[in-house]
Amino acid sequence: MSVLDWLERELKRLESGLLALLLSALIGLAFLQVALRQILGSGWVWADPLCRELVLWTGFLGAALAAAEGKHFAWEGPAPANPRLAAALRLIGQMCAAAICLALLKASARFWLEERTAGRPLELGLVALPAGAASAIIPLGFGLILAHFCIGAIRSAKAWWRP
């Protein structure tokens, strides 16, 4: 097994585990919030903002896993009969996607730094998350997606260069 295979396997395992944990928390919290509103007439004040943040986190982790599995949004046409040409086209597509993710990573990192320094903490009842903690997934998510596209580009380059 190559280092690249090991790295991607471990990244996907970490992302999958975290996604399962966060999705379970999101579903459980949303269910409890609905039940409390039906039974008591009101829910926890902090549950709705936390659910919004959990949706953002699960969305980015899901997008990273989709990129790793090649199930992200993609423009697909008829596959060329020549495997080297198919690998070259995949390489071009992954390099373009990686370039876009890199630009989004830079922009989101600037946004996160500004929010961390000028933003307010996320109030969750008795606990407050530091400013920028909830939005840290945005640059982190784009970084994970970028990593998966780079790994895919390396694989496509190897397939293209093989005789």
TAWO-V356880 format. One record per residue. RES is the residue in three letters. PSI is psi as a letter, one per 20 degrees, with the letter a starting at -180 (999 if undefined). OMEGA is omega in radians with two decimals (999 if undefined). Layout:
<<RES,PSI,OMEGA> <RES,PSI,OMEGA>>
This chain:
<<MET,p,-3.12> <SER,r,3.11> <VAL,h,3.13> <LEU,g,3.10> <ASP,g,3.13> <TRP,g,-3.13> <LEU,g,-3.13> <GLU,h,3.11> <ARG,g,-3.14> <GLU,h,3.08> <LEU,g,3.13> <LYS,h,3.12> <ARG,g,3.10> <LEU,g,-3.14> <GLU,g,-3.14> <SER,g,3.13> <GLY,g,3.13> <LEU,h,3.11> <LEU,g,3.12> <ALA,g,3.13> <LEU,g,-3.11> <LEU,h,3.13> <LEU,h,3.08> <SER,g,3.11> <ALA,g,-3.14> <LEU,g,-3.13> <ILE,g,3.13> <GLY,g,-3.14> <LEU,g,3.11> <ALA,g,3.11> <PHE,g,3.12> <LEU,h,-3.14> <GLN,g,3.11> <VAL,g,-3.14> <ALA,g,3.12> <LEU,h,3.12> <ARG,h,3.13> <GLN,h,-3.06> <ILE,g,-3.05> <LEU,i,-3.12> <GLY,i,3.06> <SER,q,-3.14> <GLY,a,3.10> <TRP,p,-3.10> <VAL,h,-3.04> <TRP,i,-3.03> <ALA,g,-3.12> <ASP,g,3.07> <PRO,h,3.12> <LEU,h,3.09> <CYS,g,3.10> <ARG,g,3.13> <GLU,h,3.11> <LEU,h,3.07> <VAL,g,3.12> <LEU,g,-3.14> <TRP,g,-3.14> <THR,h,3.11> <GLY,g,-3.13> <PHE,g,3.11> <LEU,h,3.07> <GLY,h,3.11> <ALA,h,3.11> <ALA,g,3.11> <LEU,h,3.10> <ALA,g,3.11> <ALA,h,3.13> <ALA,h,-3.11> <GLU,i,-3.09> <GLY,k,-3.11> <LYS,j,3.09> <HIS,r,3.08> <PHE,p,-3.12> <ALA,q,3.07> <TRP,o,-3.09> <GLU,q,3.07> <GLY,a,3.10> <PRO,p,-3.12> <ALA,p,3.10> <PRO,q,3.14> <ALA,h,-3.13> <ASN,o,-3.10> <PRO,h,3.11> <ARG,h,3.08> <LEU,g,3.10> <ALA,g,3.12> <ALA,h,3.12> <ALA,g,3.12> <LEU,h,3.07> <ARG,g,3.14> <LEU,g,3.13> <ILE,g,3.14> <GLY,g,-3.14> <GLN,h,3.09> <MET,h,3.08> <CYS,g,3.11> <ALA,h,3.12> <ALA,h,3.12> <ALA,g,3.11> <ILE,g,3.12> <CYS,h,3.10> <LEU,g,3.10> <ALA,g,3.12> <LEU,h,3.09> <LEU,g,3.14> <LYS,g,-3.13> <ALA,g,-3.11> <SER,h,3.08> <ALA,h,3.07> <ARG,g,3.11> <PHE,g,-3.11> <TRP,g,3.12> <LEU,g,3.10> <GLU,g,3.14> <GLU,h,-3.13> <ARG,h,-3.11> <THR,h,-3.05> <ALA,i,-3.05> <GLY,r,3.10> <ARG,q,3.05> <PRO,q,3.10> <LEU,o,-3.11> <GLU,p,3.11> <LEU,m,-3.13> <GLY,d,-3.11> <LEU,i,-3.09> <VAL,q,3.07> <ALA,p,3.06> <LEU,q,3.12> <PRO,q,3.11> <ALA,p,3.12> <GLY,i,-3.11> <ALA,g,-3.11> <ALA,h,-3.10> <SER,j,3.12> <ALA,h,-3.14> <ILE,h,-3.07> <ILE,g,3.07> <PRO,h,3.11> <LEU,g,3.13> <GLY,g,3.10> <PHE,h,3.07> <GLY,g,3.10> <LEU,g,3.12> <ILE,g,3.09> <LEU,g,3.13> <ALA,g,-3.14> <HIS,h,3.10> <PHE,h,3.10> <CYS,g,3.09> <ILE,g,3.10> <GLY,h,3.12> <ALA,h,3.11> <ILE,g,3.11> <ARG,g,3.14> <SER,h,3.10> <ALA,g,3.09> <LYS,g,3.13> <ALA,h,-3.13> <TRP,g,-3.07> <TRP,i,3.13> <ARG,p,3.12> <PRO,999,999>>
